Amino acid sequence: MKFRGKHLASPTASSPAATPKRFALKVALWLLDSPSLGDKPQVKHLAGRLLKQPARQGVVVAQSRLGQMLCRDCGNARDRRIGHELLRQAARAGDPGAQQEYARLFQADAPEQAPDSAG
């Protein structure tokens, strides 16, 4: 093919590895922010899978969005714990949305924990 030159065939340090991750992150955020797609469970599942790797690598936006999804939309305690941890990490990194969500979750959990510690 004509459009493939030697400069495209030789790998660079940041370009090949960073581009698919950035693309997956952008696709996931687009899916979640899309009014017609963002509320569908299948779309949320796909977006969650796309956000998982960037969140593990410390991308704050991915940690924040995946943490919010896990805390709001998942029914099991394990996923909620993972979501809390991701939100905590994103909040510590300075993400304002994660800070608000983490504070809201912390306040929601506080009344449940108060009677248990007294008894």
C-alpha positions in Angstrom: 0.0 0.0 0.0 1.2 3.4 -0.8 0.3 5.2 2.4 2.6 2.9 4.5 6.1 4.4 4.6 9.1 3.4 6.7 8.3 6.2 9.1 4.9 4.6 9.9 6.3 1.0 10.1 8.9 1.8 12.7 7.5 2.1 16.2 8.1 5.2 18.2 8.3 5.3 22.0 4.9 6.8 22.8 2.7 6.8 19.7 1.6 3.1 19.2 1.0 2.3 22.8 -0.6 5.6 23.8 -3.0 5.9 20.8 -5.1 2.8 21.4 -5.5 3.6 25.1 -6.4 7.2 24.4 -8.9 6.0 21.7 -10.5 3.5 24.1 -10.8 6.2 26.7 -12.4 8.6 24.3 -14.8 6.0 22.9 -15.9 5.0 26.5 -16.5 8.6 27.5 -18.4 9.3 24.3 -20.6 6.2 24.9 -21.3 7.2 28.5 -22.0 10.8 27.6 -24.3 10.0 24.6 -27.9 10.7 25.5 -29.3 7.8 23.4 -26.7 5.2 24.4 -25.4 6.1 27.9 -28.3 4.6 29.8 -28.2 1.1 28.2 -26.7 -1.7 30.3 -24.8 -3.2 27.3 -23.3 0.2 26.5 -22.3 0.7 30.2 -20.7 -2.8 30.2 -18.7 -2.0 27.1 -17.6 1.4 28.4 -16.6 -0.2 31.7 -14.4 -2.7 29.9 -12.8 0.1 27.9 -12.2 2.2 31.0 -10.7 -0.7 33.1 -7.1 -0.6 31.7 -6.7 3.2 31.7 -8.0 3.3 35.3 -5.5 0.6 36.4 -2.8 2.7 34.8 -3.7 5.8 36.8 -5.7 7.8 34.3 -7.7 10.0 36.6 -10.7 10.5 34.2 -11.0 6.8 33.7 -10.8 6.2 37.5 -13.4 8.7 38.1 -15.9 7.5 35.5 -15.4 3.8 36.2 -15.6 4.4 39.9 -18.9 6.3 39.5 -20.3 3.5 37.3 -19.3 0.7 39.7 -20.8 2.6 42.7 -24.1 3.5 41.0 -24.9 0.7 38.7 -23.4 -2.5 40.2 -25.3 -4.6 42.6 -22.5 -6.6 44.3 -20.4 -5.4 47.2 -17.1 -6.3 45.4 -17.7 -3.9 42.5 -18.8 -1.2 44.9 -15.6 -1.5 46.9 -13.6 -1.3 43.7 -15.6 1.8 42.7 -15.0 3.4 46.1 -11.3 2.8 45.7 -11.2 4.2 42.2 -13.2 7.3 43.3 -10.8 7.8 46.3 -7.8 7.7 44.0 -9.3 10.1 41.5 -10.4 12.4 44.3 -6.9 12.5 45.8 -5.6 13.3 42.3 -7.8 16.4 42.2 -10.8 15.3 40.0 -13.7 17.6 41.2 -16.4 15.1 40.0 -14.8 12.3 41.9 -14.4 14.4 45.0 -18.1 15.2 45.0 -19.2 11.7 44.3 -16.8 10.3 47.0 -18.0 12.8 49.5 -21.7 11.9 48.7 -20.9 8.2 49.1 -19.1 8.7 52.3 -22.0 10.7 53.7 -24.5 8.0 52.5 -22.5 5.3 54.3 -21.9 7.2 57.5 -25.5 6.8 58.9 -25.4 3.1 58.2 -22.1 2.7 60.1 -23.1 4.8 63.1 -25.6 2.4 64.7 -23.3 -0.6 64.1 -20.4 1.0 66.0 -22.6 2.0 68.9 -24.0 -1.5 69.3 
